[in-house]
Amino acid sequence: MQDVIKALIGIGALVLGYFIGNILAVKTKEELFQGKKWFKIIVFFSLVGGVIGLILRNDVIMFSFFFMAIVTSRSLMRK
């Protein structure tokens, strides 16, 4: 039961990351234009870290890295 609750909280945080990424994209357009290459690198390493957390079955690492990937990728997709 505790695992289900932890998973639901993690999924809720990931959904929240979607909206946070959209807000950051609107508020920081000039930074996104200048650092697009670095944002792509952050997304790549965040996805790799999330997969490693999934393999290691460490929920904190997995959800943290996937949260960073979602927020950063949403910022990249908004123009």
MARFI-404495 format. One line per 5 residues: number of its first residue (from 1); their letters; for each residue x, y, z of N, C-alpha, C. Coordinates in pm, 1 decimal, decimal comma, padded with zeros to 6 digits. Example, Ala and Ser with C-alpha at 12.3 -4.5 7.8 and 13.67 -1.06 7.14 Angstrom:
<atoms>
1> as> 01319,0:-00569,0:00780,0:01230,0:-00450,0:00780,0:01320,0:-00330,0:00780,0; 01285,0:-00225,0:00708,0:01367,0:-00106,0:00714,0:01290,0:00003,0:00787,0
</atoms>
This chain:
<atoms>
1> mqdvi> 00081,0:-00119,3:00000,0:00000,0:00000,0:00000,0:00086,2:00127,1:00000,0; 00195,2:00123,2:00077,0:00283,4:00239,5:00081,0:00349,8:00264,1:-00054,1; 00381,2:00155,9:-00125,1:00442,4:00171,5:-00256,5:00347,3:00239,7:-00354,3; 00220,5:00206,8:-00345,6:00121,2:00268,7:-00433,7:00108,9:00417,3:-00404,0; 00108,2:00452,9:-00276,5:00097,4:00593,7:-00237,7:00220,9:00670,7:-00282,5
6> kalig> 00340,0:00612,1:-00265,2:00462,6:00678,2:-00310,5:00462,0:00696,8:-00461,5; 00413,1:00597,6:-00534,7:00407,2:00608,5:-00680,2:00308,4:00716,9:-00723,6; 00194,4:00725,7:-00656,8:00095,6:00828,7:-00690,0:00149,1:00969,1:-00661,5; 00221,3:00984,6:-00551,8:00281,8:01114,4:-00521,3:00386,3:01149,1:-00626,4; 00467,4:01051,8:-00666,4:00568,3:01075,6:-00770,0:00506,8:01112,2:-00903,1
11> igalv> 00400,8:01043,3:-00941,2:00332,0:01073,8:-01067,0:00268,2:01212,3:-01059,8; 00213,6:01247,6:-00943,7:00157,9:01381,4:-00925,8:00263,8:01489,0:-00941,1; 00383,8:01463,0:-00890,5:00494,1:01558,8:-00905,7:00534,7:01571,3:-01052,2; 00532,4:01461,5:-01126,5:00566,5:01467,3:-01268,5:00462,6:01545,8:-01347,3; 00337,1:01529,8:-01313,6:00231,5:01606,8:-01379,7:00248,0:01755,5:-01347,0
16> lgyfi> 00282,1:01785,2:-01223,2:00307,1:01923,6:-01183,8:00425,7:01981,0:-01260,3; 00526,7:01899,4:-01288,5:00642,8:01942,9:-01365,4:00605,6:01988,2:-01505,5; 00504,5:01927,8:-01563,4:00456,2:01967,1:-01695,8:00411,6:02113,5:-01694,8; 00333,2:02149,2:-01594,3:00281,3:02285,5:-01585,9:00390,2:02384,9:-01545,0; 00480,6:02343,3:-01458,0:00591,5:02429,7:-01418,7:00680,1:02459,0:-01539,6
21> gnila> 00704,5:02359,8:-01622,8:00783,4:02379,9:-01743,5:00719,4:02480,1:-01838,0; 00588,9:02473,7:-01851,4:00518,0:02569,8:-01936,5:00529,6:02712,2:-01881,9; 00516,4:02727,1:-01751,5:00526,1:02859,7:-01690,4:00667,3:02914,6:-01707,4; 00767,8:02831,8:-01682,7:00905,7:02877,6:-01698,7:00937,3:02914,5:-01843,2; 00879,5:02842,3:-01936,5:00904,5:02872,0:-02077,7:00850,5:03009,7:-02115,3
26> vktke> 00737,0:03044,7:-02060,5:00678,0:03174,3:-02090,9:00757,1:03287,0:-02024,4; 00801,6:03264,2:-01902,7:00869,1:03369,1:-01825,7:01014,4:03390,1:-01865,5; 01080,2:03291,1:-01924,5:01225,3:03300,3:-01950,3:01257,2:03271,8:-02096,4; 01195,4:03341,3:-02186,4:01216,2:03316,5:-02329,9:01358,3:03347,3:-02373,9; 01417,5:03456,4:-02324,6:01550,3:03494,2:-02372,0:01658,3:03396,6:-02325,4
31> elfqg> 01644,3:03340,0:-02205,4:01741,9:03241,4:-02159,4:01733,3:03112,2:-02240,9; 01612,7:03077,0:-02279,3:01594,6:02955,7:-02358,6:01657,6:02969,2:-02496,3; 01649,8:03086,5:-02552,5:01707,3:03107,9:-02685,0:01859,7:03094,5:-02681,5; 01922,5:03151,4:-02580,0:02068,0:03149,4:-02571,3:02122,6:03013,5:-02529,5; 02053,6:02941,5:-02444,5:02107,9:02818,0:-02389,1:02040,6:02691,6:-02436,5
36> kkwfk> 01987,3:02692,4:-02557,7:01912,6:02577,1:-02607,6:01997,4:02450,2:-02608,8; 02125,1:02462,6:-02646,2:02214,3:02346,0:-02650,2:02229,0:02285,3:-02510,3; 02242,8:02371,3:-02410,3:02261,5:02322,8:-02273,8:02134,6:02259,3:-02219,5; 02020,4:02311,8:-02257,0:01894,8:02251,8:-02213,8:01878,0:02112,3:-02272,9; 01920,4:02093,0:-02396,9:01913,4:01959,8:-02458,0:02004,5:01861,7:-02385,5
41> iivff> 02121,6:01908,2:-02343,2:02214,4:01822,3:-02268,2:02153,8:01784,8:-02133,2; 02089,2:01881,5:-02067,6:02023,7:01853,6:-01939,2:01914,2:01749,3:-01955,8; 01834,0:01761,6:-02061,6:01727,1:01664,3:-02085,7:01786,1:01525,6:-02107,5; 01892,1:01515,7:-02186,5:01953,5:01386,2:-02213,7:02003,0:01320,0:-02084,9; 02080,0:01394,2:-02004,0:02133,7:01335,9:-01881,4:02023,9:01308,0:-01779,2
46> slvgg> 01919,1:01386,0:-01778,9:01806,8:01360,5:-01688,8:01735,2:01230,9:-01726,6; 01717,1:01208,3:-01855,8:01653,8:01083,3:-01899,4:01741,5:00963,0:-01868,1; 01872,4:00977,2:-01888,7:01964,5:00867,9:-01854,9:01959,8:00840,3:-01705,1; 01962,5:00946,7:-01623,2:01954,3:00929,5:-01478,2:01823,1:00866,5:-01434,8; 01713,5:00904,4:-01500,1:01583,5:00845,2:-01468,5:01578,3:00696,7:-01499,9
51> vigli> 01637,1:00657,8:-01612,1:01640,5:00515,9:-01648,0:01728,8:00439,3:-01549,0; 01839,2:00498,3:-01508,6:01925,9:00432,8:-01409,7:01850,8:00416,8:-01277,2; 01777,0:00519,5:-01236,6:01695,0:00508,2:-01115,1:01588,5:00400,9:-01128,1; 01533,7:00384,5:-01247,5:01435,0:00279,4:-01272,0:01498,8:00141,3:-01262,0; 01617,2:00127,4:-01319,5:01687,9:-00001,3:-01314,0:01725,9:-00035,7:-01170,4
56> lrndv> 01772,6:00064,3:-01095,5:01812,4:00042,4:-00956,6:01693,2:00033,3:-00862,3; 01574,7:00060,0:-00913,3:01450,2:00060,1:-00835,5:01456,2:00159,4:-00720,2; 01514,2:00275,8:-00749,4:01521,2:00383,6:-00651,6:01424,8:00492,4:-00697,7; 01311,2:00499,9:-00630,7:01204,9:00591,4:-00672,6:01246,4:00737,8:-00664,3; 01321,7:00773,7:-00562,2:01360,5:00914,3:-00544,7:01447,5:00960,4:-00661,5
61> imfsf> 01546,5:00880,4:-00697,8:01634,3:00915,4:-00809,7:01555,4:00919,4:-00939,7; 01472,9:00818,4:-00961,7:01397,0:00809,6:-01085,9:01303,9:00929,5:-01103,7; 01222,0:00958,3:-01002,7:01126,6:01068,0:-01015,0:01196,0:01203,9:-01020,5; 01307,4:01219,1:-00949,2:01380,3:01346,5:-00953,3:01434,0:01374,9:-01092,7; 01498,2:01275,4:-01153,0:01553,7:01295,7:-01285,9:01444,8:01312,1:-01391,5
66> ffmai> 01337,7:01235,3:-01381,3:01228,9:01251,7:-01477,4:01160,1:01387,2:-01461,5; 01151,2:01438,5:-01337,7:01095,3:01572,0:-01315,1:01180,8:01676,7:-01386,4; 01312,2:01667,0:-01370,8:01401,6:01762,4:-01438,7:01386,9:01751,9:-01590,0; 01374,7:01629,7:-01641,3:01360,7:01611,4:-01786,0:01230,3:01672,2:-01836,9; 01122,9:01653,8:-01763,3:00993,4:01707,3:-01806,4:00993,2:01859,3:-01804,8
71> vtsrs> 01041,1:01917,8:-01695,4:01041,7:02064,3:-01685,3:01127,4:02124,6:-01795,3; 01245,7:02069,0:-01816,3:01336,7:02124,3:-01916,5:01284,5:02103,0:-02057,7; 01230,4:01986,0:-02085,3:01181,2:01960,7:-02220,8:01058,4:02045,7:-02252,1; 00973,9:02071,2:-02153,4:00858,3:02158,9:-02178,0:00905,4:02300,3:-02207,6; 01010,3:02341,6:-02142,1:01064,8:02473,9:-02169,3:01119,8:02482,0:-02310,9
76> lmrk> 01177,6:02374,3:-02359,1:01232,8:02372,3:-02494,3:01123,1:02371,3:-02601,3; 01013,4:02305,3:-02572,1:00907,8:02292,7:-02672,2:00828,5:02421,4:-02690,2; 00823,1:02504,3:-02586,6:00750,3:02629,8:-02595,8:00838,4:02734,5:-02660,2; 00780,9:02813,3:-02748,0:00856,6:02919,0:-02812,3:00791,5:03051,6:-02794,5
</atoms>
